[in-house]
Amino acid sequence: MDKVTESNATDSRIRPLQHEGRNGTWIGRYRLQLNRLEQAQKPGGGVPAYMRWVNRRAARYIAAFAAIVRLTPNGVTAMSALLSASGLALLVAGPQTLATGALVALLLALGFAFDSADGQLARLTGVSSPAGEWLDHVVDAIRAPSVHVSIAAAILLHRPDIAWLAPAAGGFAIVSAGQFTSQILAEQLVRKHGSDNSEQRGLGRSFILLPTDTGVLCWGFVLWGSADAFAFFYIVLLATNLLHAGVSMQRKYRALSAEPQAARNV
């Protein structure tokens, strides 16, 4: 989701890696790339806490390593998709145990970190492109509802004791797809028309938005071995995400609706 557009590419190209770093060592080159990433991070105001302080930091380490071994941003996007798909396949096909849940959580969290790393690598190496940004968004658009569809499938196949949660997972898939589409379209329309779509910022907002943070959902699968605990956790997430989506969409609609009127009054 952090992929940048091509217009930013030429300003952030790195020099050939063999000429960088302390005495040209691998560790020196890695530290140099990591330092560059740390100095060129997106603002964190209003970003959910896990994404802000955990996921983006983990993604910096991944992006710095990827730059050293000459991975492309699209390659990192592909690895993100593979990790997430592996986690969801294990969720549906694996034994319904705490160990399975922990491994699913790890795979999904790694997929989320790689999803942030592709954009950071693009900024670092200056090889971003419209095609790469498109690929990143397509993967995200598929992954977001797929998590909830996989939960519904796993419940129907293996967890009849919480079968009532399957329709809720279907509803969560719709909410996540709608919220993702709303966010991406709003960003594109703001970029095109220059309207004000600024979000509230601040430390408190980062913690308030924790239930909407993808990382929280990923690590919530450590509860998968306990049906009641996971069901309670998941319903709380659904309720908070439904509320947030409604408020967020209403705010975006009002902001975008105000722009034509402002233009007519000029």
C-alpha positions in Angstrom: 0.0 0.0 0.0 3.0 2.2 0.4 3.9 2.1 -3.3 4.9 5.5 -4.8 4.2 6.8 -8.2 6.7 7.1 -11.0 7.0 10.9 -10.5 9.0 10.2 -7.3 11.3 7.7 -8.9 14.1 9.9 -10.4 14.7 11.7 -7.1 15.5 8.7 -5.0 17.8 6.5 -7.1 20.7 4.8 -5.2 24.3 4.6 -6.5 25.6 1.2 -7.6 25.7 -1.0 -4.5 29.3 -2.0 -5.0 30.5 1.5 -4.3 28.5 2.0 -1.2 29.0 1.2 2.4 31.8 1.0 4.9 34.8 -0.6 3.0 32.3 -2.0 0.5 31.2 -4.7 2.9 27.7 -6.3 2.7 26.9 -5.1 6.3 28.0 -1.6 5.4 25.9 -1.4 2.3 22.9 -2.8 4.2 23.3 -0.2 7.0 23.5 2.5 4.4 20.3 1.5 2.7 18.6 1.1 6.1 19.7 4.6 7.1 18.4 6.1 3.8 15.0 4.4 4.4 14.8 5.7 8.0 15.4 9.3 6.8 12.7 9.1 4.1 9.7 7.6 5.9 6.1 8.7 5.3 4.5 10.8 8.0 3.0 8.6 10.8 0.2 10.9 12.0 -3.1 9.1 11.9 -1.7 5.8 10.8 -2.8 2.8 12.9 -0.3 2.0 15.7 0.8 -1.5 14.5 1.4 -0.2 10.9 3.1 2.9 12.2 5.6 1.5 14.7 5.9 -2.2 13.9 5.0 -3.0 10.2 6.8 0.0 8.6 9.9 -0.7 10.7 9.9 -4.4 9.8 9.4 -3.4 6.1 12.5 -1.1 6.3 14.7 -4.1 7.1 13.1 -6.2 4.4 13.5 -3.3 1.8 17.1 -2.7 2.7 17.9 -6.4 2.3 16.0 -6.5 -1.0 18.0 -3.6 -2.3 21.3 -5.4 -1.5 20.2 -8.6 -3.3 18.7 -6.7 -6.2 15.1 -7.7 -5.8 12.6 -5.6 -7.6 9.5 -4.0 -6.0 7.3 -6.2 -8.0 9.3 -9.2 -6.8 8.7 -8.1 -3.2 5.0 -7.7 -4.0 4.9 -11.3 -5.4 6.6 -12.6 -2.2 4.0 -10.7 -0.1 1.2 -12.4 -2.1 2.8 -15.8 -1.7 3.2 -15.5 2.0 -0.4 -14.4 2.5 -1.7 -17.1 0.2 0.3 -19.7 2.1 -1.2 -18.5 5.4 -4.7 -18.7 4.1 -4.2 -22.1 2.5 -2.9 -23.4 5.9 -5.9 -21.9 7.6 -8.4 -23.7 5.4 -6.5 -27.0 5.0 -4.5 -27.3 8.1 -5.4 -28.8 11.5 -7.4 -26.5 13.7 -4.9 -26.1 16.5 -3.1 -23.3 18.3 0.1 -24.1 16.5 -1.7 -23.8 13.1 -3.1 -20.4 14.2 0.3 -19.2 15.3 1.9 -20.2 11.9 -1.0 -18.6 10.0 -0.5 -15.4 12.0 3.2 -15.3 11.2 2.7 -15.9 7.5 0.0 -13.2 7.2 2.1 -10.7 9.3 5.1 -11.4 7.1 2.9 -10.9 4.0 1.7 -7.5 5.5 5.3 -6.5 6.1 6.4 -7.4 2.6 3.4 -5.4 1.3 4.8 -2.3 2.9 8.4 -3.1 1.9 7.6 -3.1 -1.9 6.8 0.6 -1.7 9.8 1.4 0.4 12.1 -0.5 -2.0 10.6 1.5 -4.9 11.4 4.8 -3.2 14.9 3.6 -2.3 15.8 2.3 -5.8 13.8 4.7 -7.9 12.3 1.9 -10.0 8.6 2.5 -9.2 6.1 2.6 -12.0 2.4 2.8 -12.7 2.4 -0.9 -13.4 4.0 -1.6 -10.1 1.5 0.6 -8.2 -1.3 -1.2 -10.1 0.0 -4.6 -9.2 0.3 -3.6 -5.5 -3.3 -2.4 -5.4 -4.6 -5.5 -7.2 -2.9 -7.8 -4.7 -4.2 -5.8 -1.8 -7.7 -5.7 -3.3 -7.7 -9.5 -3.6 -6.0 -10.2 -0.2 -8.3 -8.0 1.9 -11.6 -9.9 1.3 -9.8 -13.3 0.8 -8.8 -13.4 4.5 -12.4 -13.3 5.6 -13.6 -15.7 2.8 -10.9 -18.1 4.0 -12.1 -17.7 7.6 -15.7 -18.5 6.5 -14.5 -21.6 4.5 -12.4 -22.9 7.4 -15.3 -22.5 9.8 -17.8 -24.3 7.6 -15.3 -27.1 6.9 -13.9 -27.6 10.4 -15.6 -25.5 13.1 -19.3 -26.4 13.2 -19.4 -25.1 16.8 -19.0 -21.5 15.6 -20.8 -21.9 12.2 -22.8 -18.7 13.0 -19.5 -16.8 12.5 -19.3 -17.7 8.8 -21.9 -15.2 7.7 -20.2 -12.6 9.8 -17.0 -13.3 7.9 -18.8 -12.9 4.6 -20.0 -9.5 5.8 -16.5 -8.6 6.9 -15.3 -9.4 3.4 -17.8 -7.0 2.0 -16.8 -4.3 4.5 -13.1 -4.7 3.8 -13.5 -4.6 0.1 -15.7 -1.5 0.3 -13.4 0.3 2.6 -10.3 -0.5 0.5 -12.1 0.7 -2.7 -13.2 3.9 -0.9 -9.7 4.7 0.3 -8.0 4.1 -3.1 -10.6 6.0 -5.1 -10.5 8.9 -2.6 -6.7 9.1 -3.0 -7.0 9.1 -6.8 -9.7 11.7 -6.9 -7.8 14.0 -4.5 -4.8 13.6 -6.6 -6.8 14.5 -9.7 -8.9 17.3 -8.4 -6.8 18.6 -5.5 -9.7 18.5 -3.0 -9.0 18.3 0.8 -9.2 14.7 2.0 -6.9 15.1 5.0 -7.4 12.8 7.9 -7.2 13.7 11.6 -3.7 13.1 12.9 -2.2 12.5 16.3 -0.8 9.9 18.6 -4.2 9.1 20.0 -5.7 8.4 16.6 -3.1 5.8 15.9 -4.3 3.8 19.0 -8.0 4.4 18.3 -7.5 2.9 14.9 -5.8 -0.3 16.2 -8.9 -2.5 15.6 -8.8 -1.5 11.9 -5.1 -2.3 11.6 -4.3 -5.3 9.3 -1.6 -6.3 11.7 -4.0 -6.8 14.5 -6.2 -9.1 12.4 -3.1 -11.1 11.3 -1.9 -11.7 14.8 -5.4 -12.4 16.0 -5.1 -15.9 14.5 -3.0 -17.0 17.5 -6.4 -17.4 19.0 -7.6 -19.8 16.3 -7.2 -22.9 18.4 -9.8 -21.5 20.8 -13.1 -21.2 19.1 -14.8 -18.9 21.7 -11.8 -16.6 22.0 -11.3 -16.2 18.3 -15.1 -15.6 17.7 -15.2 -12.9 20.4 -12.1 -11.2 19.0 -13.4 -11.4 15.4 -16.8 -10.0 16.2 -15.3 -7.0 18.0 -13.1 -6.3 15.0 -16.1 -6.6 12.7 -18.1 -4.1 14.7 -15.3 -1.6 15.0 -14.4 -1.9 11.3 -18.0 -1.5 10.3 -18.3 1.7 12.4 -15.0 3.0 11.0 -15.9 2.3 7.4 -19.2 4.1 7.8 -17.6 7.2 9.3 -14.7 7.2 6.9 -16.9 6.9 3.8 -19.2 9.6 5.0 -16.3 11.9 5.6 -14.7 11.2 2.2 -18.0 11.8 0.4 -18.5 15.1 2.1 -15.0 16.2 1.3 -15.2 15.3 -2.3 -18.7 16.8 -2.7 -17.5 20.1 -1.4 -14.9 20.5 -4.1 -17.2 21.2 -7.1 -19.1 23.8 -5.1 -15.9 25.5 -4.1 -14.8 25.6 -7.7 -18.1 27.2 -8.8 -17.7 29.9 -6.2 -14.2 31.0 -7.4 
